[in-house]
Amino acid sequence: MDMKKIRNFCIIAHIDHGKSTLADRLLQQTDTVADRDMQAQLLDNMDLERERGITIKSHAIQMKYTHEGEIYTLNLIDTPGHVDFSYEVSRSIAACEGALLIVDASQGIEAQTISNLYLALGHDLEIIPVLNKIDLPGADPEAVADEVIDLIGCDREDIILASGKTGIGIDDILKAVVNRVPAPKGDPEAPLQAMIFDSVYNPFRGVEVIFRIFNGTFSKGDKIKFVNTGKEYEADEIGILGLNQIPQQTMSAGNVGYLISGVKVAKEIKVGDTITHIKRPCEKAIQGFENVKPMVFAGIYPVETTDYEELRYSMEKLQLNDASLVWEPETSMALGFGFRCGFLGMLHMEIIQERLEREFDMTVITTVPSVQFKAQMTNDTIQLINAPSDMPEPNKMKHIEEPYVRASIITASEYVGAVITLCMDKRGQIKNQVYLTAERVELTFDMPLAEIVFDFFDKLKTISRGYASLDYELKGYQVSHMVRLDVMLNGEPVDALSAVVHRDKAYDWGKRLCEKLKELVPRQMFEIAIQAAIGQKIIARETVKALRKNVLAKCYGGDISRKRKLLEKQKKGKKRMRQVGNVEVPQEAFMAVLKLD
Ligand SMILES: Nc1nc2c(ncn2[C@@H]2O[C@H](COP(=O)(O)OP(=O)(O)OP(=O)(O)O)[C@@H](O)[C@H]2O)c(=O)[nH]1
């Protein structure tokens, strides 16, 4: 294939600015998908994605477009829109020469618009700005165009006005892709150098690797090697990605496609890795490869302790197709056997929880999420703290470091005060404040990741009445005074409720947690003391008064079957309870920490 006729591009946008809808339109317009096959948001092919209306995994699709009598191959690379998956976004962007920058004409530039734009500019991509949703009555293309011009320094004529809903501007976008995105460069004769930018798990065919060839030629049957993992395979099948996979004998520099090589486990494939030939390897791996690391950790336990083996089986299955999920067995005194899991972020954690419930029919308890702290030990080693139980004895460590992020928040100017107060309360330090327009401001903070993973985004949305967007990137570690806060019920520690918190917040945290637990722990036949402690020191206490709950009291009369039913019901209710010492604790209590006001 003539490289001059290939265009590789992606679409970058803030969440909900209409990326998927617009992608569907491009596929329709180029007859890649027949109208009758068109399902809304075709590229989001996981049920979960479709329901939540968000793109979780990135995919690629090839279109043919005829322009001035020439047929062009357009490879559209879809990118996930959420910060949890920012490494994947960066790899997808690295596979392209151009990007459509979609901005909702009724909303204007948002935090992810900017962060994704910077990523694209960092890879020297040609940016084609598109104002989408211009059909909306609230659209203000003039004002939003001003924002875009300010941001990227383009001319007004460079901006395309479009609507994924009505189809306005779709042809202009395709023309711009052909005319403005550079054709790929590369040498088809050079040693093979292809970058993996995605992988898709297929239970029947194994893991399908999605790649972009930078140099060389790739043929079916080739003996290949993944440079970073060092693993060797044979290319059983390669091909291009239309609506379906179309096998090819040979593909060369500039193109995008899929590879099947008998890999059964997603973990063996590392996004960002380089594929080359064993016999004639390329000199260097493609830059930018990283091993993705989990950012948020939490325990996952079966509600019914007898379901432990089934949960293990489900986790193993999930890991087959989600390489970024990591876990190891963990035991909790309160919850029994379960798993300590690492996730890319809170959204990833929610997705895993939901998939366990939907695809595997499991009911699970998730414990307090935590970030990874590092303890600098007195013997000059570093100990990682992924769970409160990993916290070393205070006399054995010098200090603890916690991960910090650089957070960017875009909001309307009237909410600046409230946003700053919230961020300061979350231990943030303001670093910058830039007016994008008279009404919209970008604020930059350095903040502990631990403060963001909880309810920060919800709070931000509440105080700004929905008019704030957030994006962040990891900045590094800083020394912080973290302590382990324990909770006790009648003197018995409840390990699943322990948390690593900042010293200045510990008292408040302990107090609110005890209050919340008081609401959630049912009254029992004896008094229950709920206490929060740091080491030996009790910092908060609440008491649940004694009560005898006699379910049979209401059943006067002698209807024995009704009594039996009630007793059954009570027993079932008990199953969802966990025994801590002599106290019965309902499941919700273990999640209470997430719901502290
Ligand atoms: N009126 C109007 N609505 C649109 C247009 N494009 C998309 N929408 C609506 O905007 C919402 C978000 O669109 P999506 O295409 O799901 O947005 P997205 O950017 O792909 O979202 P993520 O995948 O979550 O990042 C949906 O309810 C769409 O129906 C448009 O041009 N006009």
PDBQT file of the ligand as one rigid body, heavy atoms in Angstrom, charges set to zero:
ROOT
HETATM    1  N1  LIG A 601     -27.329  17.620  20.373  1.00  0.00    +0.000 N 
HETATM    2  C1  LIG A 601     -26.246  16.873  20.161  1.00  0.00    +0.000 A 
HETATM    3  N2  LIG A 601     -25.952  15.892  21.032  1.00  0.00    +0.000 NA
HETATM    4  C2  LIG A 601     -24.856  15.144  20.791  1.00  0.00    +0.000 A 
HETATM    5  C3  LIG A 601     -24.019  15.372  19.679  1.00  0.00    +0.000 A 
HETATM    6  N3  LIG A 601     -23.009  14.479  19.725  1.00  0.00    +0.000 NA
HETATM    7  C4  LIG A 601     -23.200  13.731  20.835  1.00  0.00    +0.000 A 
HETATM    8  N4  LIG A 601     -24.320  14.125  21.488  1.00  0.00    +0.000 N 
HETATM    9  C5  LIG A 601     -24.839  13.582  22.747  1.00  0.00    +0.000 C 
HETATM   10  O1  LIG A 601     -23.883  13.843  23.765  1.00  0.00    +0.000 OA
HETATM   11  C6  LIG A 601     -23.769  12.754  24.664  1.00  0.00    +0.000 C 
HETATM   12  C7  LIG A 601     -22.327  12.272  24.724  1.00  0.00    +0.000 C 
HETATM   13  O2  LIG A 601     -21.948  11.739  23.465  1.00  0.00    +0.000 OA
HETATM   14  P1  LIG A 601     -20.869  10.580  23.314  1.00  0.00    +0.000 P 
HETATM   15  O3  LIG A 601     -20.655  10.396  21.875  1.00  0.00    +0.000 OA
HETATM   16  O4  LIG A 601     -21.253   9.403  24.128  1.00  0.00    +0.000 OA
HETATM   17  O5  LIG A 601     -19.650  11.292  24.019  1.00  0.00    +0.000 OA
HETATM   18  P2  LIG A 601     -18.176  10.776  24.191  1.00  0.00    +0.000 P 
HETATM   19  O6  LIG A 601     -17.312  11.963  24.122  1.00  0.00    +0.000 OA
HETATM   20  O7  LIG A 601     -17.925   9.631  23.284  1.00  0.00    +0.000 OA
HETATM   21  O8  LIG A 601     -18.200  10.270  25.652  1.00  0.00    +0.000 OA
HETATM   22  P3  LIG A 601     -17.091   9.358  26.289  1.00  0.00    +0.000 P 
HETATM   23  O9  LIG A 601     -16.976   8.134  25.439  1.00  0.00    +0.000 OA
HETATM   24  O10 LIG A 601     -17.716   9.079  27.613  1.00  0.00    +0.000 OA
HETATM   25  O11 LIG A 601     -15.860  10.186  26.373  1.00  0.00    +0.000 OA
HETATM   26  C8  LIG A 601     -24.744  11.708  24.142  1.00  0.00    +0.000 C 
HETATM   27  O12 LIG A 601     -25.933  11.824  24.886  1.00  0.00    +0.000 OA
HETATM   28  C9  LIG A 601     -24.957  12.080  22.696  1.00  0.00    +0.000 C 
HETATM   29  O13 LIG A 601     -26.222  11.679  22.229  1.00  0.00    +0.000 OA
HETATM   30  C10 LIG A 601     -24.378  16.437  18.786  1.00  0.00    +0.000 A 
HETATM   31  O14 LIG A 601     -23.707  16.731  17.789  1.00  0.00    +0.000 OA
HETATM   32  N5  LIG A 601     -25.486  17.144  19.076  1.00  0.00    +0.000 N 
ENDROOT
TORSDOF 0
